[in-house]
Amino acid sequence: MKYETKRNILFILTMVFSSIYLLWRLFCTLPFSAGRVHLALGILLFAAEAITILGTFELYISKMSVSAKEIVPMEIPKALYPQVDVLIATHNEPVDILYKTVNACTFMEYPDKDKVHIFICDDGNRPEVEQLAKSFGVGYIGCPNNKHAKSGNYNNALAKTKSPLIATFDADMIPQRQFLLMTVPYFFAQEWMEEGGKYRARTEEERGQLKKIGLVQTPQSFYNQDLFQFNLFMEHNIPNEQDYFSKEINVSRNATNSVAYTGSNTILLREAMEEIGGFPYHTITEDFETSIRMQKAGYITYAAGKVLAAGLSTTTVSSMMRQRIRWAQGVIQSIQNTNAIFTRKLSLAGRFVYLNSFLYWWSFLSRMIFILAPILFALFEVQLAECDFFQLLIFWLPAYLLYQAASRYASTNIRNLRWSQIIDTILGPYLIVPVLLESVGMGVRTFF
C-alpha cells in the first residue's frame, strides 16, 4: 500500500474515532448530577478537548488534498525571465549580519543578471549601511521619518522601484544561489503560454480568466540552534521549534489557498501588491495580513516546500518571548482587520483555517485547563466527567492511539509532538495578557 494511501486512511480513522469520542464526551460524560460548579468545569474541559481535536482536523484534511493543489512551474526560456527587484529590509541590524545577506543576494543566479535589481531598504537611514550598499554596487533606499515600521519601509521602496516581481528578505536571511531560478518560474504561466511549440504573451482577456499567483513563499530555515536546542544541548534530538509551521503547516495550506506570507524568502507580484494598496499599516504582522488581502482579491498565495534561504533563529528568552507575543497580537489583529473568519471573499475552508489560527493563540487556556483538571480532581474531588474504566478503553483509548499515530504522519520528522507541547506550555503564560487584550481591541498597533 502506498504511503499516501496508508496516511489518508489513518487520518480518516482518526477523525472518525475522535468524533465518536467527542460525541460520547458530550452526551454521556458531563457531570450533570454533581452540581453546577462541577458541570461548568466539566463543560470547560470538554470545550478544551473539542477545540484541540477539531483543530487537528484542518491539518489532516489539508494534508489529504494538498497534492491536488500542487503547482508545477513552467520551464522558462532564458530570454523571457522578467525583471526582479530584490528588497532587503533593515532597521537596526548590525552591518556584519546585513553584509552576509547582501553578499548572498549578489551571488543569486539568473539568466540575465542585469534584470536583478538589489536594494537595501534602510529604515534607520544609517550612513554605514549606505556605504555597504555602495561597496557591493547595489541600490540604497533610505526611509526618512518613517512612522509605519516595516510596512512603511517596503512601501517607500515599492514607490521607487518598478520590476513586475519583488523578492523580499529580512536582514539576516541568506538566500541560496538558485533562489530566483526556483521561484520566478511559478509566475511565468500567467504572462505567457505555449502555442504551436512557441511561447506567446497572453492577451488581457486570457490573463483575466486565469487565477494569478500573488506570492510564492519558501520556508524560513535557520542555520543556528534555537533557544531550546542550544540551552538543552539537544540540537540533534529535537527540531527547531519554528520549522514545523514553515515546512509543514504552511505548505499544507496550499489546499485551501490560505498560505501565510512570512515576510522573507518570498517572491511577490507587484500587480497584486498594487491592487491591495501595498503593505498594510494597522497591524504588527504586515506580512500575514498581506497574504490574506491577496487571497481576498482573488490571488493564489503559494508555499513551495524546498528550503532556499536560511537565517538566524532567536537565541535569548526575551527575544523569543517578544517574537511570540508579536506573532500572537499580529495574527489576531490581521484576522480582525480583514474579517478573515466571516468574509465571503474567502472559501469556507480558508475561513476555517483562519478560525483555527485565531484559536491557536488561545491554546494557552486549553493547556491551563488540562493541567488543572487532574489537580482539581485529586485535591478537591471536583468531578469533571462521569465514566468508568471500561468506557475509557472503548471510547478514549482508540482515539488517543490513532491521534498519536496520525500526528507522526502529519509532521513527518520535523516535529516532536511531545516536545512541541512542552514548548507551547512554557510560552503559554506569557501570552495570556497580550492575547486577551488584543482580542478585545486593546493591544498594540505598532511594530516593536
VEXFI-896807 format. One record per residue: residue in one letter; x, y, z of N, C-alpha, C in turn. Coordinates in steps of 0.1 Angstrom, whole numbers, padded with zeros to 4 digits, always signed. Layout:
AXYZXYZXYZ ...
This chain:
M+0008-0012+0000+0000+0000+0000+0009+0012+0000 K+0006+0022-0008+0014+0034-0009+0013+0042+0004 Y+0024+0050+0006+0025+0058+0018+0013+0067+0020 E+0010+0075+0009-0001+0084+0010-0015+0078+0012 T-0017+0066+0007-0029+0059+0009-0030+0054+0024 K-0019+0049+0029-0019+0045+0043-0021+0057+0052 R-0015+0068+0049-0016+0080+0057-0030+0085+0057 N-0037+0086+0045-0050+0091+0044-0060+0082+0051 I-0058+0069+0051-0067+0060+0058-0066+0063+0073 L-0053+0065+0077-0051+0067+0092-0057+0081+0096 F-0056+0091+0087-0063+0104+0090-0078+0102+0091 I-0084+0095+0082-0098+0093+0082-0103+0085+0095 L-0096+0075+0098-0099+0067+0110-0098+0076+0123 T-0087+0084+0123-0085+0093+0134-0097+0102+0136 M-0101+0108+0125-0112+0118+0126-0125+0111+0130 V-0127+0099+0125-0139+0092+0128-0140+0088+0143 F-0129+0082+0148-0129+0078+0162-0128+0090+0171 S-0121+0101+0167-0121+0113+0175-0135+0119+0176 S-0142+0119+0165-0156+0124+0165-0165+0116+0174 I-0163+0102+0174-0171+0094+0182-0168+0097+0197 Y-0155+0099+0200-0151+0102+0213-0157+0115+0218 L-0157+0125+0209-0163+0138+0213-0178+0137+0216 L-0185+0129+0207-0199+0128+0209-0202+0120+0222 W-0194+0110+0225-0195+0103+0238-0193+0113+0250 R-0182+0121+0249-0180+0130+0259-0191+0140+0261 L-0197+0145+0250-0207+0155+0251-0220+0149+0257 F-0224+0138+0253-0238+0132+0256-0237+0123+0268 C-0226+0117+0272-0226+0107+0282-0217+0109+0294 T-0208+0119+0294-0199+0121+0304-0200+0134+0312 L-0207+0144+0308-0208+0156+0315-0214+0154+0329 P-0209+0159+0340-0214+0156+0353-0226+0164+0357 F-0238+0161+0351-0250+0169+0354-0255+0167+0368 S-0251+0155+0374-0256+0152+0387-0247+0157+0399 A-0236+0163+0395-0226+0166+0405-0227+0181+0410 G-0236+0188+0404-0237+0202+0408-0233+0212+0397 R-0237+0225+0399-0234+0235+0388-0219+0237+0386 V-0212+0239+0397-0198+0242+0396-0190+0230+0389 H-0193+0218+0393-0187+0207+0387-0191+0206+0372 L-0204+0209+0369-0208+0209+0355-0201+0219+0347 A-0200+0231+0352-0194+0242+0345-0179+0239+0342 L-0172+0234+0352-0158+0230+0349-0157+0218+0340 G-0167+0209+0340-0167+0198+0331-0169+0202+0317 I-0178+0212+0315-0180+0218+0301-0167+0225+0296 L-0160+0232+0305-0148+0238+0301-0138+0228+0296 L-0137+0217+0303-0127+0206+0299-0131+0200+0286 F-0144+0198+0284-0149+0192+0271-0146+0202+0260 A-0149+0215+0262-0146+0225+0252-0132+0226+0248 A-0123+0225+0258-0108+0225+0255-0104+0213+0247 E-0110+0201+0250-0107+0189+0242-0112+0191+0228 A-0125+0196+0227-0131+0197+0213-0123+0206+0204 I-0119+0218+0210-0112+0227+0202-0098+0222+0197 T-0092+0215+0206-0079+0209+0203-0080+0198+0192 I-0090+0189+0194-0091+0178+0184-0096+0184+0171 L-0106+0192+0171-0111+0197+0158-0101+0206+0151 G-0092+0212+0158-0081+0220+0152-0072+0211+0144 T-0070+0198+0148-0061+0189+0141-0068+0184+0128 F-0081+0185+0127-0088+0180+0115-0084+0189+0103 E-0082+0202+0105-0078+0211+0094-0065+0206+0088 L-0055+0202+0096-0043+0197+0091-0044+0184+0084 Y-0052+0175+0089-0054+0162+0082-0061+0164+0069 I-0071+0172+0068-0079+0174+0056-0070+0181+0045 S-0062+0191+0050-0053+0198+0041-0042+0188+0035 K-0037+0180+0044-0026+0170+0040-0032+0161+0030 M-0044+0156+0031-0050+0147+0022-0053+0153+0008 S-0055+0166+0007-0059+0172-0005-0048+0181-0011 V-0037+0184-0004-0028+0194-0009-0021+0189-0022 S-0019+0177-0024-0012+0172-0037-0020+0177-0049 A-0033+0177-0048-0041+0181-0059-0040+0196-0063 K-0035+0204-0053-0033+0218-0055-0018+0222-0058 E-0010+0212-0060+0004+0215-0063+0006+0222-0076 I+0014+0232-0077+0017+0239-0089+0031+0236-0094 V+0032+0231-0106+0044+0228-0112+0048+0240-0121 P+0059+0247-0118+0063+0259-0126+0067+0254-0140 M+0064+0263-0150+0068+0261-0163+0082+0263-0165 E+0088+0257-0175+0102+0260-0178+0102+0272-0187 I+0111+0282-0183+0111+0295-0190+0123+0296-0199 P+0120+0300-0211+0132+0303-0220+0140+0315-0213 K+0153+0314-0214+0161+0324-0207+0158+0338-0210 A+0155+0341-0223+0152+0354-0227+0139+0360-0221 L+0131+0351-0216+0118+0356-0211+0117+0358-0196 Y+0128+0355-0189+0129+0358-0174+0126+0373-0172 P+0117+0376-0163+0114+0391-0161+0123+0398-0152 Q+0122+0411-0151+0129+0419-0142+0125+0416-0128 V+0134+0416-0118+0131+0414-0104+0138+0424-0095 D+0130+0430-0086+0136+0438-0076+0138+0430-0063 V+0150+0430-0057+0153+0423-0045+0154+0433-0034 L+0144+0433-0024+0144+0442-0014+0148+0436-0001 I+0158+0442+0006+0163+0437+0019+0160+0447+0029 A+0151+0444+0038+0146+0453+0048+0155+0453+0060 T+0159+0465+0065+0168+0466+0077+0163+0478+0085 H+0165+0477+0098+0162+0489+0107+0174+0492+0116 N+0177+0482+0124+0189+0484+0133+0198+0472+0134 E+0197+0463+0124+0206+0451+0125+0220+0455+0123 P+0229+0448+0129+0244+0451+0127+0248+0449+0113 V+0257+0457+0108+0262+0457+0095+0268+0444+0091 D+0275+0437+0100+0281+0425+0097+0271+0414+0094 I+0259+0414+0100+0248+0405+0096+0243+0409+0083 L+0240+0421+0081+0235+0426+0068+0244+0423+0056 Y+0257+0423+0059+0268+0421+0049+0265+0407+0043 K+0263+0397+0051+0261+0383+0047+0249+0382+0037 T+0238+0389+0041+0226+0388+0033+0228+0395+0019 V+0234+0407+0019+0236+0414+0007+0246+0406-0002 N+0257+0401+0004+0267+0393-0004+0260+0381-0010 A+0252+0374-0003+0245+0362-0009+0235+0366-0020 C+0229+0377-0018+0219+0382-0029+0227+0385-0042 T+0239+0390-0041+0246+0393-0053+0251+0381-0060 F+0251+0370-0053+0255+0357-0060+0243+0349-0065 M+0231+0354-0063+0219+0346-0068+0220+0345-0083 E+0218+0333-0089+0219+0331-0103+0207+0335-0110 Y+0209+0340-0123+0198+0345-0131+0203+0345-0145 P+0195+0342-0155+0200+0342-0169+0206+0355-0173 D+0200+0366-0169+0205+0379-0172+0206+0387-0159 K+0218+0388-0153+0219+0395-0140+0216+0409-0141 D+0215+0415-0153+0211+0429-0154+0197+0431-0150 K+0189+0421-0150+0175+0421-0147+0172+0420-0132 V+0182+0418-0124+0181+0417-0110+0186+0429-0103 H+0177+0436-0096+0180+0449-0090+0179+0448-0075 I+0190+0448-0068+0191+0446-0054+0191+0460-0047 F+0182+0461-0037+0181+0473-0029+0182+0470-0014 I+0190+0478-0007+0189+0478+0008+0179+0488+0012 C+0168+0484+0019+0158+0493+0023+0160+0496+0038 D+0166+0508+0040+0171+0511+0054+0162+0521+0061 D+0155+0515+0070+0146+0523+0078+0153+0531+0088 G+0166+0528+0091+0174+0536+0100+0182+0547+0095 N+0182+0548+0081+0190+0559+0074+0204+0560+0079 R+0211+0549+0080+0224+0548+0086+0235+0550+0075 P+0244+0559+0077+0255+0561+0067+0263+0549+0064 E+0265+0541+0075+0273+0529+0073+0266+0518+0064 V+0253+0518+0064+0245+0509+0056+0246+0514+0041 E+0245+0527+0039+0246+0533+0026+0259+0530+0020 Q+0270+0531+0028+0283+0527+0024+0284+0513+0020 L+0278+0504+0028+0278+0490+0025+0271+0487+0011 A+0260+0494+0008+0254+0493-0005+0263+0497-0016 K+0270+0508-0014+0280+0513-0025+0291+0503-0027 S+0296+0497-0016+0307+0487-0017+0303+0475-0025 F+0290+0471-0025+0285+0460-0032+0280+0464-0046 G+0278+0477-0048+0272+0481-0061+0257+0479-0062 V+0251+0479-0051+0236+0477-0051+0229+0490-0047 G+0216+0490-0049+0209+0502-0045+0207+0504-0031 Y+0205+0517-0027+0202+0520-0013+0190+0529-0013 I+0180+0525-0005+0167+0533-0004+0165+0536+0011 G+0168+0549+0015+0165+0553+0029+0151+0556+0030 C+0147+0556+0043+0132+0559+0046+0132+0569+0057 P+0133+0582+0054+0133+0592+0065+0119+0594+0071 N+0119+0596+0084+0107+0599+0091+0096+0589+0089 N+0100+0576+0090+0091+0565+0088+0083+0563+0100 K+0069+0563+0099+0061+0561+0110+0054+0548+0110 H+0057+0540+0099+0049+0527+0098+0058+0515+0097 A+0070+0516+0104+0079+0504+0105+0082+0497+0092 K+0081+0484+0092+0085+0476+0080+0076+0479+0069 S+0063+0481+0071+0053+0484+0060+0057+0497+0054 G+0060+0507+0062+0064+0520+0056+0077+0519+0048 N+0086+0511+0053+0099+0509+0047+0097+0503+0033 Y+0089+0492+0033+0087+0485+0020+0079+0493+0010 N+0068+0500+0015+0060+0508+0006+0068+0519+0000 N+0077+0525+0008+0086+0535+0003+0095+0529-0009 A+0099+0517-0007+0107+0511-0017+0099+0507-0030 L+0087+0503-0027+0078+0499-0039+0076+0512-0047 A+0074+0523-0041+0072+0536-0049+0084+0540-0057 K+0096+0535-0054+0108+0539-0061+0114+0528-0069 T+0107+0517-0071+0111+0506-0080+0100+0502-0089 K+0102+0494-0099+0092+0491-0109+0091+0477-0115 S+0100+0468-0111+0100+0455-0117+0087+0448-0114 P+0082+0439-0123+0070+0432-0120+0070+0422-0109 L+0082+0417-0105+0083+0408-0094+0092+0414-0084 I+0089+0411-0071+0096+0416-0060+0100+0405-0050 A+0113+0404-0047+0118+0394-0037+0121+0401-0024 T+0116+0396-0013+0118+0403+0000+0126+0393+0009 F+0136+0400+0016+0144+0392+0025+0146+0401+0038 D+0146+0394+0049+0149+0401+0062+0164+0402+0062 A+0169+0411+0071+0183+0414+0071+0192+0403+0074 D+0187+0392+0081+0196+0381+0085+0193+0369+0077 M+0185+0370+0066+0182+0358+0058+0192+0357+0046 I+0198+0346+0044+0208+0343+0034+0203+0334+0023 P+0200+0340+0011+0194+0331+0001+0204+0322-0006 Q+0200+0311-0011+0208+0302-0018+0210+0307-0033 R+0220+0303-0040+0223+0308-0053+0211+0306-0063 Q+0203+0295-0061+0193+0292-0071+0179+0298-0066 F+0179+0306-0056+0166+0311-0051+0157+0317-0062 L+0162+0326-0070+0153+0332-0081+0150+0322-0092 L+0159+0313-0095+0157+0303-0106+0146+0293-0101 M+0144+0291-0088+0135+0281-0083+0121+0288-0080 T+0120+0301-0080+0108+0308-0076+0101+0316-0087 V+0109+0323-0095+0104+0331-0105+0095+0323-0115 P+0099+0311-0119+0091+0303-0129+0076+0301-0125 Y+0073+0302-0112+0059+0300-0108+0050+0310-0115 F+0056+0322-0118+0047+0333-0123+0047+0333-0138 F+0054+0324-0145+0055+0325-0159+0042+0322-0166 A+0034+0313-0161+0022+0308-0168+0012+0319-0169 Q+0012+0329-0160+0002+0339-0160+0005+0351-0170 E+0017+0350-0175+0021+0361-0185+0023+0355-0199 W+0027+0342-0200+0030+0335-0212+0023+0322-0214 M+0021+0318-0226+0015+0304-0228+0022+0298-0241 E+0022+0285-0241+0028+0278-0252+0018+0275-0262 E+0021+0278-0275+0012+0276-0286+0020+0273-0298 G+0017+0261-0304+0024+0256-0316+0039+0255-0314 G+0043+0251-0302+0057+0249-0299+0065+0261-0296 K+0057+0273-0295+0064+0285-0292+0056+0292-0281 Y+0063+0302-0274+0057+0309-0263+0052+0323-0269 R+0040+0326-0265+0035+0340-0268+0029+0346-0255 A+0029+0359-0255+0023+0366-0244+0008+0365-0244 R+0002+0363-0232-0012+0362-0231-0019+0375-0233 T-0031+0375-0239-0039+0387-0241-0045+0391-0227 E-0050+0403-0227-0056+0408-0215-0068+0399-0211 E-0075+0395-0221-0087+0386-0218-0082+0373-0212 E-0072+0367-0218-0067+0355-0213-0061+0356-0199 R-0054+0367-0196-0049+0369-0183-0060+0371-0173 G-0071+0377-0177-0082+0380-0168-0089+0367-0164 Q-0089+0357-0173-0095+0344-0170-0087+0335-0161 L-0075+0338-0159-0065+0330-0152-0064+0334-0138 K-0065+0325-0128-0063+0329-0114-0048+0331-0112 K-0044+0342-0108-0030+0346-0107-0023+0342-0094 I-0011+0339-0094-0003+0338-0082+0002+0351-0077 G-0002+0354-0065+0002+0367-0059+0015+0367-0052 L+0019+0355-0046+0032+0354-0040+0036+0339-0039 V+0049+0337-0039+0054+0323-0036+0063+0324-0024 Q+0059+0317-0013+0066+0317-0001+0075+0304+0000 T+0088+0306+0003+0096+0294+0006+0098+0293+0021 P+0102+0282+0026+0103+0280+0041+0114+0289+0047 Q+0111+0293+0059+0121+0300+0067+0129+0290+0075 S+0141+0288+0071+0150+0279+0078+0161+0286+0086 F+0168+0279+0095+0177+0286+0103+0191+0278+0104 Y+0202+0286+0104+0215+0279+0104+0221+0279+0118 N+0214+0284+0128+0219+0283+0142+0209+0276+0150 Q+0213+0271+0162+0204+0264+0171+0194+0274+0177 D+0182+0269+0179+0172+0278+0186+0175+0277+0201 L+0167+0285+0208+0169+0287+0222+0169+0274+0230 F+0159+0265+0226+0158+0252+0234+0169+0242+0230 Q+0172+0242+0217+0183+0233+0212+0196+0236+0218 F+0199+0249+0219+0212+0254+0224+0214+0252+0239 N+0204+0256+0247+0205+0255+0261+0203+0241+0267 L+0197+0233+0259+0195+0219+0264+0205+0209+0257 F+0214+0214+0249+0223+0206+0242+0216+0195+0234 M+0206+0198+0227+0198+0188+0220+0195+0191+0206 E+0205+0197+0199+0203+0200+0185+0199+0189+0176 H+0205+0177+0180+0202+0165+0171+0190+0157+0177 N+0185+0161+0188+0174+0153+0194+0160+0160+0192 I+0160+0173+0191+0147+0180+0189+0148+0189+0177 P+0137+0191+0170+0138+0200+0158+0137+0215+0162 N+0141+0223+0153+0139+0238+0155+0124+0240+0157 E+0120+0248+0167+0106+0249+0170+0098+0257+0160 Q+0105+0264+0151+0098+0272+0140+0097+0264+0127 D+0104+0253+0126+0104+0246+0113+0090+0240+0109 Y+0083+0236+0119+0071+0229+0117+0061+0237+0109 F+0059+0250+0112+0050+0258+0105+0054+0261+0091 S+0067+0265+0089+0071+0268+0075+0072+0256+0066 K+0076+0244+0071+0078+0233+0062+0066+0223+0061 E+0057+0224+0071+0046+0215+0071+0032+0223+0070 I+0029+0231+0080+0016+0237+0081+0014+0246+0069 N+0023+0255+0066+0021+0265+0055+0020+0258+0042 V+0028+0248+0040+0027+0241+0027+0014+0233+0025 S+0009+0228+0036-0004+0221+0036-0015+0230+0033 R-0014+0243+0036-0024+0253+0034-0025+0257+0019 N-0017+0252+0010-0019+0253-0004-0033+0247-0008 A-0037+0237+0000-0050+0231-0003-0062+0240-0002 T-0061+0250+0007-0072+0259+0009-0069+0274+0006 N-0058+0276-0002-0053+0289-0005-0053+0299+0007 S-0047+0294+0017-0046+0302+0029-0031+0303+0034 V-0022+0302+0025-0008+0302+0028-0004+0316+0034 A+0004+0316+0044+0008+0329+0050+0021+0334+0045 Y+0021+0347+0041+0034+0353+0038+0041+0356+0051 T+0053+0351+0052+0061+0352+0065+0071+0363+0065 G+0071+0372+0055+0079+0384+0055+0093+0383+0048 S+0098+0371+0045+0111+0369+0040+0111+0356+0031 N+0121+0356+0023+0123+0344+0014+0111+0342+0005 T+0106+0353-0001+0094+0354-0008+0095+0361-0021 I+0087+0357-0031+0086+0365-0044+0071+0370-0044 L+0070+0383-0046+0056+0389-0047+0054+0395-0061 L+0041+0394-0065+0037+0400-0078+0034+0415-0075 R+0041+0424-0082+0038+0438-0080+0024+0442-0083 E+0018+0436-0093+0004+0439-0097-0005+0436-0085 A-0003+0425-0078-0011+0421-0067-0009+0431-0056 M+0004+0435-0053+0006+0445-0042+0000+0458-0045 E+0000+0462-0058-0007+0475-0061-0022+0474-0060 E-0028+0462-0063-0042+0460-0062-0047+0461-0047 I-0039+0456-0038-0043+0456-0024-0038+0468-0017 G-0032+0478-0024-0028+0490-0018-0015+0490-0010 G-0006+0480-0014+0007+0479-0007+0006+0472+0006 F+0017+0473+0014+0017+0466+0027+0008+0474+0037 P+0000+0467+0044-0009+0473+0054-0002+0479+0066 Y-0008+0490+0071-0002+0497+0082-0007+0493+0096 H-0020+0490+0097-0026+0489+0110-0025+0475+0116 T-0013+0470+0116-0010+0456+0121+0005+0455+0124 I+0009+0447+0133+0023+0445+0135+0028+0432+0128 T+0019+0425+0121+0023+0414+0112+0018+0417+0098 E+0025+0427+0092+0021+0432+0079+0022+0421+0068 D+0031+0412+0070+0033+0401+0061+0021+0392+0061 F+0016+0387+0072+0005+0378+0074-0008+0385+0068 E-0010+0398+0071-0022+0404+0066-0021+0406+0051 T-0009+0409+0045-0007+0410+0031-0012+0398+0024 S-0009+0386+0029-0013+0374+0022-0029+0372+0023 I-0035+0376+0034-0049+0375+0035-0056+0385+0025 R-0051+0397+0024-0056+0406+0014-0055+0402+0000 M-0044+0395-0003-0042+0390-0017-0052+0379-0019 Q-0055+0370-0010-0064+0359-0011-0078+0365-0013 K-0082+0376-0006-0095+0382-0007-0096+0389-0021 A-0085+0393-0027-0085+0399-0040-0085+0389-0051 G-0085+0376-0048-0086+0366-0058-0073+0360-0062 Y-0062+0363-0056-0049+0358-0060-0046+0345-0052 I-0037+0337-0058-0032+0325-0051-0020+0329-0043 T-0019+0324-0031-0007+0325-0023-0002+0311-0022 Y+0010+0309-0027+0016+0295-0028+0028+0293-0019 A+0029+0282-0012+0041+0279-0004+0048+0267-0011 A+0060+0270-0015+0069+0259-0020+0076+0252-0009 G+0079+0239-0010+0084+0232+0001+0099+0232+0002 K+0106+0236-0008+0121+0235-0008+0127+0247-0001 V+0136+0244+0008+0143+0255+0015+0153+0261+0006 L+0152+0275+0005+0161+0282-0004+0168+0294+0003 A+0166+0295+0016+0173+0306+0023+0173+0301+0038 A+0183+0307+0045+0184+0304+0059+0188+0316+0067 G+0184+0318+0079+0187+0329+0087+0190+0326+0102 L+0189+0336+0110+0192+0334+0124+0179+0332+0132 S+0179+0322+0140+0168+0319+0150+0171+0327+0163 T+0160+0331+0170+0162+0338+0182+0170+0329+0192 T+0178+0336+0200+0187+0328+0209+0186+0332+0224 T+0177+0342+0227+0175+0346+0241+0161+0344+0245 V+0158+0342+0257+0144+0341+0262+0136+0354+0259 S+0142+0365+0262+0135+0378+0260+0131+0380+0245 S+0141+0377+0236+0138+0379+0222+0127+0369+0217 M+0128+0357+0222+0117+0347+0218+0104+0351+0223 M+0103+0356+0235+0090+0360+0241+0084+0372+0233 R+0093+0382+0230+0088+0393+0222+0083+0389+0208 Q+0091+0380+0202+0087+0375+0189+0073+0367+0190 R+0072+0358+0199+0060+0351+0200+0048+0359+0204 I+0050+0369+0213+0039+0378+0216+0035+0387+0204 R+0045+0391+0196+0042+0399+0184+0034+0391+0174 W+0038+0378+0172+0030+0370+0163+0016+0368+0168 A+0014+0366+0181+0000+0364+0186-0008+0376+0184 Q-0003+0388+0188-0010+0400+0186-0013+0403+0172 G-0002+0401+0163-0004+0405+0149-0014+0396+0142 V-0013+0383+0145-0023+0374+0138-0037+0378+0142 I-0040+0380+0154-0053+0384+0159-0057+0397+0152 Q-0048+0407+0152-0051+0420+0146-0055+0418+0131 S-0046+0411+0124-0048+0409+0109-0061+0402+0106 I-0065+0391+0114-0077+0384+0112-0089+0393+0114 Q-0088+0402+0125-0099+0412+0127-0099+0422+0116 N-0088+0427+0112-0087+0438+0102-0093+0433+0089 T-0091+0421+0085-0096+0416+0072-0109+0408+0073 N-0114+0406+0085-0126+0399+0087-0125+0385+0081 A-0113+0379+0083-0110+0367+0076-0118+0355+0079 I-0124+0355+0091-0132+0343+0095-0146+0344+0089 F-0151+0356+0087-0165+0357+0082-0167+0362+0068 T-0156+0367+0062-0158+0372+0048-0161+0362+0038 R-0170+0365+0029-0174+0355+0018-0164+0356+0006 K-0154+0365+0007-0144+0366-0003-0134+0354-0002 L-0134+0347+0009-0126+0335+0011-0134+0323+0011 S-0129+0312+0008-0136+0299+0008-0139+0295+0022 L-0149+0286+0024-0153+0282+0037-0141+0275+0044 A-0134+0267+0036-0122+0260+0041-0111+0270+0046 G-0109+0281+0038-0100+0291+0041-0104+0298+0054 R-0117+0301+0055-0121+0308+0068-0120+0299+0080 F-0121+0286+0078-0119+0277+0089-0104+0277+0093 V-0095+0278+0084-0081+0279+0087-0078+0291+0095 Y-0084+0302+0092-0082+0314+0100-0089+0314+0114 L-0100+0307+0114-0106+0305+0128-0096+0296+0136 N-0091+0286+0130-0081+0278+0137-0069+0285+0141 S-0064+0295+0132-0053+0303+0135-0055+0312+0147 F-0068+0317+0148-0071+0326+0159-0072+0318+0172 L-0078+0306+0171-0079+0298+0183-0066+0292+0188 Y-0056+0291+0179-0043+0286+0183-0037+0294+0194 W-0039+0307+0192-0032+0316+0202-0040+0317+0215 W-0052+0310+0216-0059+0308+0228-0056+0295+0234 S-0047+0287+0228-0044+0273+0233-0038+0273+0247 F-0033+0285+0251-0028+0285+0265-0039+0282+0275 L-0051+0286+0271-0063+0284+0280-0066+0269+0281 S-0065+0262+0270-0068+0248+0270-0057+0241+0278 R-0044+0245+0276-0034+0239+0284-0035+0241+0299 M-0039+0253+0303-0042+0255+0317-0053+0246+0322 I-0063+0244+0314-0074+0235+0318-0069+0221+0319 F-0062+0216+0310-0056+0202+0310-0047+0200+0322 I-0040+0210+0326-0031+0209+0337-0038+0209+0350 L-0048+0218+0351-0056+0220+0364-0066+0209+0366 A-0071+0203+0355-0082+0193+0357-0078+0181+0367 P-0067+0174+0365-0064+0163+0374-0060+0169+0388 I-0055+0181+0389-0052+0187+0402-0065+0189+0410 L-0075+0195+0403-0088+0198+0409-0095+0185+0414 F-0093+0174+0406-0099+0161+0409-0092+0155+0421 A-0079+0155+0421-0071+0149+0431-0071+0156+0445 L-0071+0169+0445-0070+0176+0457-0084+0181+0462 F-0093+0184+0453-0106+0189+0458-0118+0181+0454 E-0115+0169+0448-0126+0160+0444-0136+0166+0435 V-0131+0175+0426-0140+0181+0416-0143+0171+0405 Q-0155+0168+0403-0159+0157+0393-0161+0164+0379 L-0152+0162+0370-0152+0168+0357-0159+0159+0346 A-0160+0146+0349-0166+0137+0339-0172+0125+0347 E-0182+0119+0341-0188+0107+0347-0186+0095+0337 C-0177+0086+0340-0175+0075+0332-0167+0064+0340 D-0166+0052+0335-0159+0042+0342-0147+0038+0333 F-0138+0029+0338-0126+0025+0332-0129+0018+0318 F-0139+0010+0318-0141+0002+0305-0147+0012+0294 Q-0154+0022+0298-0158+0032+0288-0146+0039+0282 L-0136+0042+0291-0124+0048+0286-0117+0039+0276 L-0116+0027+0279-0110+0017+0270-0117+0017+0256 I-0130+0018+0256-0138+0017+0244-0137+0030+0236 F-0139+0042+0243-0140+0054+0235-0128+0063+0235 W-0120+0063+0246-0109+0072+0246-0096+0065+0240 L-0093+0053+0244-0081+0047+0240-0079+0046+0225 P-0089+0041+0217-0087+0041+0203-0084+0054+0197 A-0092+0064+0201-0090+0078+0196-0076+0083+0199 Y-0071+0080+0211-0058+0085+0216-0047+0079+0208 L-0048+0066+0206-0037+0059+0199-0037+0063+0184 L-0048+0064+0178-0049+0069+0164-0044+0083+0163 Y-0047+0092+0173-0042+0106+0172-0027+0106+0173 Q-0021+0098+0182-0006+0098+0183+0000+0093+0170 A-0006+0083+0163+0000+0078+0151-0002+0088+0140 A-0014+0094+0139-0017+0104+0129-0008+0116+0130 S-0005+0120+0142+0004+0132+0145+0018+0129+0139 R+0023+0117+0140+0036+0114+0134+0036+0114+0119 Y+0025+0110+0113+0023+0111+0098+0021+0125+0094 A+0015+0133+0102+0012+0147+0098+0024+0156+0098 S+0034+0152+0106+0045+0161+0108+0059+0155+0104 T+0058+0143+0098+0070+0136+0093+0080+0136+0105 N+0093+0140+0101+0103+0140+0111+0107+0154+0116 I+0098+0164+0112+0101+0178+0115+0097+0182+0130 R+0087+0175+0135+0081+0179+0147+0081+0167+0157 N+0084+0170+0169+0083+0161+0180+0071+0166+0188 L+0059+0158+0187+0047+0162+0193+0048+0166+0208 R+0054+0157+0215+0055+0159+0230+0064+0172+0233 W+0075+0173+0225+0083+0185+0228+0076+0198+0224 S+0068+0197+0213+0061+0209+0209+0051+0213+0220 Q+0045+0203+0226+0035+0206+0237+0042+0212+0249 I+0054+0208+0252+0062+0213+0263+0066+0228+0260 I+0070+0231+0247+0074+0245+0244+0061+0254+0245 D+0050+0249+0239+0038+0257+0240+0033+0260+0254 T+0035+0250+0263+0032+0252+0277+0041+0262+0284 I+0054+0261+0281+0063+0271+0286+0060+0285+0282 L+0057+0287+0269+0054+0300+0264+0040+0305+0267 G+0031+0296+0271+0017+0300+0273+0015+0311+0283 P+0020+0311+0295+0017+0321+0305+0021+0335+0300 Y+0031+0336+0291+0035+0350+0286+0025+0355+0276 L+0016+0347+0271+0007+0351+0261-0007+0355+0266 I-0010+0352+0279-0023+0354+0284-0028+0368+0283 V-0020+0377+0289-0024+0391+0289-0024+0397+0274 P-0014+0396+0266-0014+0401+0253-0026+0396+0244 V-0028+0383+0245-0039+0377+0237-0053+0382+0242 L-0055+0383+0254-0067+0388+0260-0070+0402+0256 L-0059+0411+0257-0061+0425+0254-0063+0427+0239 E-0055+0419+0230-0057+0421+0216-0070+0416+0211 S-0076+0406+0217-0089+0401+0213-0100+0410+0215 V-0098+0419+0225-0109+0430+0228-0105+0443+0222 G-0094+0444+0214-0091+0456+0207-0083+0466+0216 M-0076+0460+0226-0068+0469+0234-0053+0466+0233 G-0049+0460+0223-0034+0457+0221-0027+0467+0214 V-0014+0464+0211-0005+0474+0204-0008+0474+0189 R-0005+0485+0183-0007+0487+0169+0005+0491+0161 T+0016+0491+0168+0029+0495+0162+0039+0484+0164 F+0048+0483+0154+0058+0472+0155+0068+0475+0166 F+0072+0464+0173+0082+0465+0184+0092+0454+0183 
